[in-house]
Amino acid sequence: MTHRLDAPAALRALQNDIYREQIRRARQLTIQQRLNDVFDLSNHMFGMMLGGAMHRLNTRDEAAGWVEVRRWMGRMDRARDHGFYRSDKPTAP
């Protein structure tokens, strides 16, 4: 028995429906709700970074993990300050 998503067209249609629903819901959010979502995502990502740092250091000490996260963030700041990373679109030559 085949699954309804085995056909590429059916899978693409489902993906499009999901995407449209996500866009519809996002457009209904208030500015405060969007801002809350940004902070939730930021907190989640810092938690992921903390977990990664603690894993890399092979420790369960959160303080040591945060020191490593700060070191990573400082490295990213230095890369941005030296022009290795840009958040704006570079101008054409």
C-alpha positions as CSV (number, residue, x, y, z in Angstrom):
1,M,0.0,0.0,0.0
2,T,1.4,3.4,-1.0
3,H,1.3,6.4,1.2
4,R,-0.4,9.6,-0.1
5,L,2.9,11.5,0.3
6,D,4.9,9.0,-1.8
7,A,3.9,11.0,-4.9
8,P,6.2,14.1,-5.3
9,A,3.2,16.3,-6.4
10,A,1.2,15.4,-3.3
11,L,4.3,16.0,-1.0
12,R,4.9,19.4,-2.7
13,A,1.2,20.3,-2.3
14,L,1.4,19.4,1.4
15,Q,4.6,21.5,1.9
16,N,2.9,24.4,0.2
17,D,-0.2,24.1,2.4
18,I,2.0,24.1,5.5
19,Y,4.0,27.1,4.4
20,R,0.9,29.1,3.6
21,E,-0.5,28.3,7.0
22,Q,2.7,29.4,8.7
23,I,2.6,32.6,6.8
24,R,-1.1,33.2,7.7
25,R,-0.4,32.6,11.4
26,A,2.7,34.9,11.3
27,R,0.7,37.7,9.8
28,Q,-1.9,37.5,12.5
29,L,0.7,38.0,15.3
30,T,0.8,41.4,17.1
31,I,4.1,43.2,17.4
32,Q,4.3,42.1,21.0
33,Q,3.8,38.5,20.1
34,R,6.5,38.7,17.4
35,L,8.9,40.3,19.9
36,N,8.1,37.6,22.5
37,D,8.8,34.9,19.8
38,V,12.2,36.6,19.0
39,F,13.2,36.5,22.7
40,D,12.0,32.9,23.1
41,L,14.1,31.9,20.0
42,S,17.1,33.8,21.3
43,N,16.9,32.2,24.7
44,H,16.6,28.8,23.1
45,M,19.6,29.4,20.9
46,F,21.7,30.6,23.9
47,G,20.7,27.4,25.7
48,M,21.8,25.3,22.7
49,M,25.1,27.2,22.6
50,L,25.5,26.6,26.4
51,G,24.8,22.8,25.8
52,G,27.3,22.7,23.0
53,A,30.0,24.6,25.0
54,M,29.5,22.2,28.0
55,H,29.7,19.2,25.7
56,R,32.9,20.6,24.0
57,L,34.5,21.2,27.4
58,N,33.2,17.8,28.7
59,T,31.8,19.4,31.8
60,R,28.5,19.9,33.7
61,D,29.6,23.2,35.1
62,E,27.3,25.9,33.7
63,A,29.6,28.7,34.7
64,A,32.4,27.2,32.6
65,G,30.0,26.7,29.8
66,W,28.9,30.4,29.9
67,V,32.6,31.4,29.9
68,E,33.0,29.4,26.7
69,V,29.9,30.9,25.1
70,R,31.2,34.4,25.9
71,R,34.5,33.5,24.3
72,W,32.6,32.3,21.1
73,M,30.5,35.5,21.1
74,G,33.6,37.6,21.4
75,R,35.2,35.8,18.5
76,M,32.1,36.5,16.4
77,D,32.3,40.2,17.4
78,R,35.9,40.4,16.4
79,A,35.2,38.7,13.1
80,R,32.4,41.2,12.4
81,D,34.6,44.2,13.5
82,H,37.3,43.1,11.1
83,G,34.8,42.8,8.2
84,F,34.9,39.0,8.0
85,Y,31.2,38.9,8.8
86,R,28.7,41.4,7.6
87,S,25.0,41.7,8.5
88,D,24.4,44.1,5.6
89,K,24.5,43.4,1.9
90,P,27.9,44.3,0.4
91,T,27.9,46.8,-2.4
92,A,28.8,45.7,-5.9
93,P,32.3,46.6,-7.0
